[in-house]
Amino acid sequence: MTAKRPSLAQDLLWRLEAFAFDLVTGLARMFPIDAVSDFGARLFQWLGPMTSAHRVAETNLRIVFPKASDAEIASLLDQQWDALGRWAVEFPLLDKIIADPERVELVNGERMAEIVRTGERVVFISGHFSSFEIMPAAIVHAGVPCQITYRATNNPYVDDAIKKSRARYGVQLFAPKGSDGARELIRGLSRGESVALMNDQKFNGGIASPLFGVMAHTAPGPSTLALRFGVALQPMSVQRKDKAHFRVVVHDPIWLEDTGDRTADIEAGVRRVNAFIEERILERPAEWFWVHKRWPNEIYKKAKK
């Protein structure tokens, strides 16, 4: 099916947005990495509280930390805007960050080396922790052939620019989210490649599974693929050490039980993934992507009243 051509006005708007993206990228690359990171933190700490996303983040924080005081919630809100601002402006600099061995520490690299040495296929899973784009770069730099899932932006020119930026640090095997991407993930695993998915955001039509005691629709894809191909879920996470210095943690693999009841086994896998996400959030609460509406819409509607 041929994609519908955009109107001239839409195309012009997209091109202007792409120009702005390229301009910001160019400016960011002119300055020292840590200075850019600090600027992003201060900018978002100033702008963030004036946006509707601030209320979403506060609602999410109160779900996860129901006993926290108003002062504690306010502090976490400030910290998460700091972290989000750093992530936003560091993206154009990721190739420079990753190229500097003093900026990225790999924890449990032995597990990654084992995957490379044995040719083991795995389903990498993670969440939007800290500068999460560093995770796929670490996978690729370790020598693991891997299909990386991503959500394409609505603007095709910006999307192309993002892909080129990712290519600078070696990430080139993309599987877009959706049915086409799912088929590419299956083909990749069939070829002996690994796949990597983020599994901490709302997935309409997914499996309702508890996340901090509240049912959250969660994508069954990682568990489905792991069970279908008999491979492990391989959790990873990214932690910020200081400014634009990071720790990439390769956690112990998760092997799902195959009882023959595929539906029940997938649901059990989703629960284990959510448990992993919970542990990482509690471990470093300021570094999660709090501005996403992770739980049912009704929760956020009530928060507006």
N, C-alpha and C positions, 0 to 999 in steps of 0.2 A: 504494500500500500504506500503510495507516494505521500510524503509529508506535505502538509499545507504550507504554501509560501506565506511568509509574514507580510504584512502591509508595509508600505514605505516608511510610515511613521514608526512602526514597531522596530523595523530594521535599523532606522536611524537611532532610536533610543538604545537598542542593544549595542550599537557601535560606540555610542557615547559612554555607555557603562564600561565597555571593554577598554576604551581610551583611559577612563578614570582608573580602572584596575591596573593597567600597564603603567600609568603615571605613579600611582602609589607604590607599585613594585619597584620601579626605577628609583624613586626617592629613598625607599627603605634600604636598598642595596648600596646607597652612597654613604651610609653611616655605620658606626661600629655596632655589632650585633646586640650587645647588652644595652646600649643606649636606645636602640630601637625597641627592644623588649620593655624597658622601663617606660618609654613614651606610651606604648600601647596600654600598659597597666594604668598609668595616670589618666589617660584619655577615657578609658572605659569606666574607671571608678567615678569619673565626673559625669559622663553621659548616661551610663547604665541605669542609675536610679530614676532617670527621667523617662524611661521607656516602659512599655507594657510588659516587657520581658522581666522586669524587676519583680512584678507581682507574681509571675509564674515561678520565678526562682524562689521567692519567699514561700509560696504555697508548697513547692516541692520540699524545701528545707523543713517545713513544719510537719510534713508527712514522715520524713525520715527521722527527725529529732523532735517528737511531740512534747518532750519534757524540757526542751531548751527555753531559756528565758528570752525576752525580747532583745536584750543586749547581746546575748550569744548569737541569735539569729542575725542581728544587724552586723555583727562582726563577720559572720560567715558570708553574708551577702557582699560585704566589701571585699573579702578575700577572693570570692569567686569571680567578681568583676575584674580584679587584678589578674587572675589566672586567665580569664577569657580574653582580656585585652592583649596579654602577652602572646597567647596562641594566635590571635588574629593577625598581628603584625609580624610574627615570626615566620609565617607560612612562606613569604617570598624569599626568606633567607635559609630555608631548610637545607639546601644543598651545601651552603657554607657551614651550617651547624654540624651536619652529619660528617662533613669532610674533616672536621677537627676532632681528633680522638680524645682530646681533653674535655670535650663538651658532651659526649655520649658514652655512658658506661653501660655495658651489657652484663646483667646478672644472670647466672646459670647459663652461660654461653655453651657449656658442655652439652646441654640438651639440644641446642641448635646445631652444634657440630655433629651430634649423633644423627639428627635428621638428615643432614647433608651427606654424611658418610654412608649411611645405610640406604639412602634413597627413599626413606619412609615418607608416605603421604600423610598429611595431617590437615585438620580443619582448624586453622588459627582463629581464635575468638578474642575479643577485647571489647572495651567500651570507650566512650569519649573522655579519656583521662588525660589531663595536662595537654601537652602538644602531641596529640594522638597520631598525627601524620608521621611521626618518627618511627612508629611501630612497623609499618610496611617497608620503610627504608631499611630498617634493621634486618628484616626478613630477607630482603633482596641482597643486601650487602653481605649477609652470611652465606649466600650462594644457594638459597632455596628457590627453585622455580615455583612461582606462586601467582595465582589469579587473585587480584585485589578488587573487592567490590567497592563501588562508589556510587553516589547519587549525582547524576548529571545536573548542572545548573540549567535554569530555563533559558538563559542567554547562551547561544551556541558559541559566540565569539569569546566570552569569558570562559566557557567550558574548555575550549581549545587552549586558551592561555593557561588554565589550571593544569591541563594534561602536560603541556610543555614544561611548566614549572616542576611537576612531579618527575618528568623524564630527566631533569637535571640531577636528581638524586637517585636515579636508577629504576623508578617504578614505572613500568610500561605495560605490564599485562593486566588489563582492566576488564572487569566483568560488571557492566552496569546493573543496578538494582532493577528487579522486575523479572518477567518470564524469560526474556532473552538472556539476561544475566544468569539466571538459574541454569539454563541449558549450557551456557559456557562453563559454569562451575562444574557441571557433571562431565562435560567433555574434558575439562582440565584434569579432574581426578582420574578419569579413564585413561588419560595419557601419562599418568604418573606424577602429575603436578600436585602441589598443595593449593589450598584456597584460604582466603582470609576474609572474615566478616566481622562487622561491628554488631553487637547484639544487645544494646542497652537502650534503644529507642522504641517508641510506640510503633506497633505494627498492626494496623487495622486488619481484622480478619485472622490475626494470629491466635495463639493459644493463651487463654487467660490463666496466668500463673502468678502466685503471690510475689510481690516485691516490697519488702518492708511491711508486710502484713496487709497490703492493699493489692487487689487483683489488677494486673497490668497485662495488656495484650502484647505478646512477645513472639517474635519471628521464630518458627520452628526449623528454619533452614539449616543451621549448623548441626543440630541434633539429627535431623533427617539425613543429611549427607554423611555424617559420621557412622550412622547405623547402616545405611545403604552400602557403603564401601568398607565397613569394618575397620575404620581408622579412628584414631584418638582425636578428641577435642584438645587443642593445644592453647591454653590461655596465655595471654601476654598483657602487660600493662606498662604505661609510661608514667614516670614520676619526675617532678621538677626538683632538682637539688638546690639551685640558686640561679636566679635570673635565667639565662638561656643555657643552662647546664642540666643534663637529664640523666635519668637512670631507666633503662629498658629492662624489665624483669620478665624472664621466661619462667613461668610457673610450672608446677608438675602437671603432666598430662591427665586428662579426664577420660577414662574408658567407660563408655555407656554399656549397660547390661542389655543384651539382646535375648529377650524371653520368648520371642515369637509373636508377641502381642505388640505390633508396631505402633499402634496408637498410644498405648500405655507407655511404651519405651520412649517415644518421642516426648511425651508429657514429662516423664521423669528426667529426661535430658534437659528440657527447658528449665525445670526447677533447679537443676544443678548449675546451669549457666547463670540464672538469676542469683543463686547463692554466691557464686563467684563475684558477680557485680556488686552485691551487697557488701561483701568483705572488702573490696577495693574502695568503695565509697566511704565506708566507716574508717578505713585506714588513713585516707587522705581526703577528707570531705571538701576542702576548698578547691580541689582540682577536677571535679566532675562537671559535666555540661548541664548545669542546673536550669538553664533557660528553656529547655525542651519540655513540652507537655507530655510527660511520660505516662501519666495515669489517665483514667477516663475523663472525658470533657466535663462531665457533671461536677467534678471536683473543682475545676477552675471557674466554672460558672458560679458556683456557690461562693467562691473566694472573692468574687467581684461585688457581692452584695454587702 
